[in-house]
Amino acid sequence: MSGTPERKSQRERITEAFGVIFPIHLASSARLLHSARQHFHGDLDKMFIVCVILASEGDAAWRKIDLEKLDEIPRMGCTNTASIALSTGIPRATVQRKLADLVDCGWIERRTDTGWSMTLKAAQDLRGLSLETLRHLEAITTALRKSEVS
């Protein structure tokens, strides 16, 4: 047996640092939701629908995105209206209306082979929200690292 202490699981580390991380998470989440609310003109259901579309894409597509350029994006999303309604709990008729609004603003398109997908315009228009998301993640990971040093 070696003399090195056992490495704690991520959950244990977070649980121990909860008192430090949670207030930072709350403040950062509030900024992120404020930014999302602005980008989606107060309609957080639309944001939820966009999140579901994006979450339907595999990890590999995300690795190809360069937030500094955003001059091209891989095909993002591959889900249908029924799946969106089921996963969000938003009534299907409401999802259809919100999808139509998102199509009208140029943020999503319906592809016959894969279903709903995000557009380059969405990536460009939502760049500020993406950057706020990065700041949110950075705040939480920084708080976790600092709590481990303390």
Helices and strands as residue ranges (DSSP letters): H 10-16, H 18-39, H 44-55, H 59-63, E 76-79, H 81-88, H 92-104, E 108-111, E 115-118, H 120-125, H 127-149
